[in-house]
Amino acid sequence: MRILFIGDIFAKAGRKAVIENLAKIIKKEKIDLTIANAENATHGRSLSQEHYNQLIAAGVDMITMGNHTWDTTQVFDILKKNDKIIRPLNLDPSSKEVQYGFGSIVYAVNNKKIRITNLMSMQCSARATIVNPFLVLDELLKREDNDIHIIDFHAETTSEKNALLMKFAGKVSAIIGTHTHVQTADEKIYKNTAFITDVGMCGAKESIIGAKPDEIVDMFSGKAPRFHLEPAKGPYQFNSVIIEFNSKNKPIKIWRYNINNN
């Protein structure tokens, strides 16, 4: 069993990276299941119906989200009507967003039950109210009903992502970090759990996390109080990882799979 996890798809350049490459990767690497984080797929914020359809047509099997999930009103219908998209699980039970979609879904592949769970750090700014992801995952694991369990942990800090690994190693099959858009080089298997702190992104290569640099540079230079993520154009990068599992559903290998378009 091979699972491809694609890093945060950012705007048009990110969608292009997926559309142009995914079918070839699936064939070449013998991929059984493709998961992609698409919370930035529509102009850097959330996901439209059109772009959801494009990504599914390109070969994405399951879509995970993050703090920008609710930045477009279209996403509520997508979450309500489609079973190939997963929003963060750890929503406050009293929030209106909890009524739309699911935060954990079991997907059947080759007679295997693959559970995919989307968690988000409380440090990420979002329209929805988030509760502690560690406690929510503890509760979820009490009703484990799968062969393989993949976690997308959408979090700001490397320490929090590594803390999730230390707490849940051996209890889930993989913890894949998303959100920072900068791929780390620490992929490993620890106590039968595949892990990488951040899988990176699909988006404009000559950018700052997929966005035009000017406003972001101005903020860090003290010339502006904040920045707006305006998608950059130009050559793209495609960041992902592939996780291979043996017949006993244990991860035996994880490696980075990247493409740079010039």
N, C-alpha and C positions, 0 to 999 in steps of 0.2 A: 504494500500500500504506500503510495506516494501522495503527499499533500503539498500543494503550492500555496504559499501565503504571500499575497501581493501587498506591498507597503502603500500608505495613504495616497490615493489617487487625487492629484491636485489639478483641477480645472481642465481646460482643453488639451494642454500638453500631456497631462497625465492620462486622460482618456485615450488620446492618440497612441501613447506608448502601449497601452493595454490592447487596443483594437488592432494595432499593427503586429504585435508580437505573440499574443497569448496562444492562438491556435498552433503556432509553430512550436512553442515551448511545450504545450501539452503533448503533442505528438513526439517530439524529440526526447523528452524526459519521462515519458510514460506516466503522466500525471493522472491520478484517479479522482482527485477533488481539488477544486480551486476556490480559495477564499480571498476576498479583497476588501480592504478598508476603503470606503467611498464617502466618508463624511465631508470631504472637501471637493468632491467630484464636479459640482456645479458652481463654477466661478469662485472656487475656494471655500464655499459655504454650503453645506448640506447636499441634497441630491434631488434632482427633478425627475419626473416620470420619464421624460425623453432619455435622459442619461442613464437612468436605471435600466431601461430597455436596451440601450446600446451595450452596456456592460454585460448583461445577461446574454445577449446575442453574440458577443465576442467570446463567450466561453466561461465567464465567471459563474460558479455554482451558488456561492453564498456570499452575501455582502454584510460586512460589519460596519459599525458607525462610531460616533464619539461625541465630543462636546458641541460640534456644529450640527448635530442631527436635526435640530428643530429650527434651523435658521431659514427655512422656506416652508410655506404652508402646504405645498404639494406633498411633503414627506408624510403627513398624517394619513393621507389616502394610500400612499405606497405601503406604509407600515400596516395599515388595516387590511389591505386587499392582497398582499403578496406574502408568500412564505419563504422567500429567499433572501430576506433582509432581517438583520438582528440589530436592535438598538441597545444601548447600555442596560444591563439587567438591574443595576443598583440604583433605581429611582425611588424617591420617597413614595411610599404607598398612597399618600394623600395627594400627590401631584396629578394634574390632568394628563400629563404625558404618559403616565403608566397605563392608561386605557388603550394606547395605540401600540400594537406590535408586541414582540417578545424579545427578551434579553438572552434567551438560551433556547436553542432548537436542536433536535436530533434529526440528522440527515442520513438516510440509508445509502450506502455505497458498497457494492460488491459483497452483499450480505453482512456488512458491518454497520453497527450503529455509531455514527460519528456525532457526538455532541459538540456544538460550537457555542461558546459563551462570550458575550461582550461585557467587559467591566470598564468602568471609568473612575479615575482618581477624583477625590473630592477637591483636589487642588486645581482641576481644570474648570475654567469659567464656562458655564452653560446656562441656557434658558431654563432648563429643568433643575429641580432640586435633587442632589445626589446624596446617598447615604454610604456608609463605610463599605467598600468593596470586599474587604477581608471577611467581615461578618456575613455579608450576603453570600459569598462563595462557600463559607462554612455551612450555611444552611442548605445551599444547593446540593452539596456533596452528600448530605444525609439521605438523599433520594437518588443516588447514582443509578443510571439505567442505560449504560452505554458501553461500547467496547473501547472507544478512543474519545478523549475529551480535549478539545483545543480551546485555549483561552486567548482572546485578544484583549490585552490590558492597555487601555488608552490612558496614559499617564505622563505627567510632566517630568518627574525626576527619575534619574537612573536608580537611586537608592530605593525608591518605592517599588519599582519593577523587580529589583533584585530581592527585596523583602518578600514580595509575593511568591517568588520562587522558593526562598528558604522555608516559608511556611507551608507551601503546598506541594513541594517536590515529592514525587512518588504517589501523589493523590490525583494528579491530572497528567495528561499525556504531553501537553506542550503549553508553554506560556510565551506568547509572541507580543513584544512591546510595540505600540504604535504611538503616534501623536507628535513626536519631535521632528520627524521627517529627515533625520540624519542617521544613516545606518551605522550601527556599531559593529565591532569586529570580535564579539565575545560569544558567538554561537557555540553551544555545548549541549551535552546531555548530562544532567545531574540527577542522580537517583531515579532514573527511568523517566525523567521529564526533559523534553527538548526545550531549549530556551535561547532567546536573543533579546537584549535590552531594547533595541529598536530596529525594526526591519527596514526603515527608510521610507522613501516615497517614489511615486511615479509623477513626474512633473518637469517643468523647465529646468534644465541643468544649470544654466547661468542665471541664478536667482538666489534669493534667500528663502529657504523652505518653500520654494515654488512661486514666490511673489516677487514683484518688481522691487529692486533694492533701495531706490531713492528714499522713500518715506521711512523705511526701517533704519537705514543708515542715519537719517536726520534725527530719529528718536534717540538712538544710542550715542549720537554726537551732542545731544542736549539742545537740539534746535526745534524739537517738537515733543509734545507731551505723550503722544501715542502714534500708532501707525494703522493703516488700513491695508489688509492683504489684497492687493491688486495683482491678479495672476500675471506672471511673466510669460513671454513668448520665446520662441527659438528652439534649439535642439533639446531633446528630452533625455531623461534618465529613467530606467525601469529598475526598481529595487524589489527584491523578493527573497524568500527562503524556501527551500524544499526540505520536507521532513519525510524520511523513509521509516516505515514500521515493518516489523517482522510478523510472522504468522501468529505470534502470541500477543499482538497488538502493542508491542513495546517499541519505542523509537530507537533506531540503531544508528541513525545518521541525520545530521542537519547541516545544510550548507547554504551560503549566500549565492543567489543567482541574479546577476545584474547585466543590464544592457545599456550602452550609451549610444545615442544617436547623434551623429556629427552633421 
